[in-house]
Amino acid sequence: MFNETDYRPTRAIIDTKAIKHNVERVMSYLPKETQLIAVVKSDGYGHGAVRIALAALQAGAGMLAVATPDEAMTVRKHIKNVDILVLGTSPSSFVKVAAEQDIVLTVTSDTWVQQVNKQPPYEKKCRVHVKIDSGMGRIGVRTETELAKIVKYINQSNHLSIDGAFTHFSRADEKDVGLTKRQFHHFMQLVGCFPEKPRLVHASNSAAILVFPEYALDAVRYGISLYGIAPSKVVEERLPFALERAMTIETELAYVKKLAAGQPLGYGGRYVTNEEEWIGTLPIGYADGLKRGLTGQEVLIGGRRAPIVGTICMDQCMIRLPHVFPEGEKVVLIGKQGDEEIAVEEWANRLDTIPYEIAVTFSSRIPRIYN
Ligand SMILES: *Cc1c(COP(=O)(O)O)cnc(C)c1O
């Protein structure tokens, strides 16, 4: 599994069995006819798009989704024979390639369709999913009139064909379910305006999948919870089954020393030892995704918690040890050790953000090891 370049002990261990578990569990929870679209955008939420896609497909996912044309091309290079949906907009210059590569695009504007229709003919039409903005306010058609226009232009097109229609919920992870209900009804109303029902109608992200299984329709888009992470605290409390976390971030103690009281540590000397203290240095820093704001966050060593002290450097940081440990001792930054666990939510709370942002924050300098 290890490359000869993986000398640094700082690693992301990705558990593909957890990915498979999260797929199998959600599929047995959803109606049989609902297809699972595994969302592997942003390099599989930091877990590695291709390896995650393979695991999800093996476990029963029927389709993949990414955010951008380039992400679709990267996945396509390694995985054939499965549709890849680009969830965001794509430039019209990508449509011909998408058609050849069985990459399904999202269409949001009639001017885009007209632009595509002006291109020289293709051998094969590009399949598109029409995006309906039911309340998110990001991309998509909002009214019947806009929808009618876009459908008319696509039906006249020698380049495009309608394969699906979808919307995206903006608040399915919140306590108030009324907002999502309204979005769903607005979406279904517009779906009813297609002259012919698109093959694949889909609405749900992880939060909606887990909280509103009745909105599953033809397909669902499973993102954050594919990786074992609940979209929010509210959803976590309503989970219909247990998710399994797929990512562990670990390293090893690179250096250990005992300091006398009153010794400053790191840039700015922002931490000063209170008493005689054992201090360990870890070969991980903010360039790896350990944000500077995480000073004070704990790590696991010997099954116990130890705080990060002083300013986090680009490539290294210091921790205060409960007692001496040998250099090379395993340290877990995200994941389990003994009876202790540090979840991405803990980092997210400390940084005043959401677990999604933590998942995608680990840089490519951290090798992903799959088991
Ligand atoms: C990212 C994304 C998803 C997946 O959302 P999760 O909350 O991660 O499940 C689904 N649909 C669209 C359009 C997205 O952009």
Ligand as a Chemical Component Dictionary entry (heavy atoms), coordinates in Angstrom:
data_LIG
# 
_chem_comp.id                   LIG 
_chem_comp.type                 NON-POLYMER 
_chem_comp.pdbx_formal_charge   0 
_chem_comp.three_letter_code    LIG 
# 
loop_
_chem_comp_atom.comp_id 
_chem_comp_atom.atom_id 
_chem_comp_atom.alt_atom_id 
_chem_comp_atom.type_symbol 
_chem_comp_atom.charge 
_chem_comp_atom.model_Cartn_x 
_chem_comp_atom.model_Cartn_y 
_chem_comp_atom.model_Cartn_z 
_chem_comp_atom.pdbx_ordinal 
LIG C1 C1 C 0 -22.542 18.467 -2.789 1  
LIG C2 C2 C 0 -23.873 18.207 -3.344 2  
LIG C3 C3 C 0 -24.614 17.101 -2.925 3  
LIG C4 C4 C 0 -24.189 16.221 -1.769 4  
LIG O1 O1 O 0 -24.584 16.865 -0.579 5  
LIG P1 P1 P 0 -24.281 16.188 0.854  6  
LIG O2 O2 O 0 -24.900 17.128 1.812  7  
LIG O3 O3 O 0 -22.804 16.136 0.978  8  
LIG O4 O4 O 0 -24.898 14.854 0.824  9  
LIG C5 C5 C 0 -25.811 16.842 -3.562 10 
LIG N1 N1 N 0 -26.252 17.649 -4.552 11 
LIG C6 C6 C 0 -25.582 18.735 -4.962 12 
LIG C7 C7 C 0 -26.133 19.565 -6.055 13 
LIG C8 C8 C 0 -24.377 19.064 -4.381 14 
LIG O5 O5 O 0 -23.714 20.139 -4.782 15 
# 
loop_
_chem_comp_bond.comp_id 
_chem_comp_bond.atom_id_1 
_chem_comp_bond.atom_id_2 
_chem_comp_bond.value_order 
_chem_comp_bond.pdbx_ordinal 
LIG C1 C2 SING 1  
LIG C2 C3 SING 2  
LIG C2 C8 DOUB 3  
LIG C3 C4 SING 4  
LIG C3 C5 DOUB 5  
LIG C4 O1 SING 6  
LIG O1 P1 SING 7  
LIG P1 O2 DOUB 8  
LIG P1 O3 SING 9  
LIG P1 O4 SING 10 
LIG C5 N1 SING 11 
LIG N1 C6 DOUB 12 
LIG C6 C7 SING 13 
LIG C6 C8 SING 14 
LIG C8 O5 SING 15 
# 
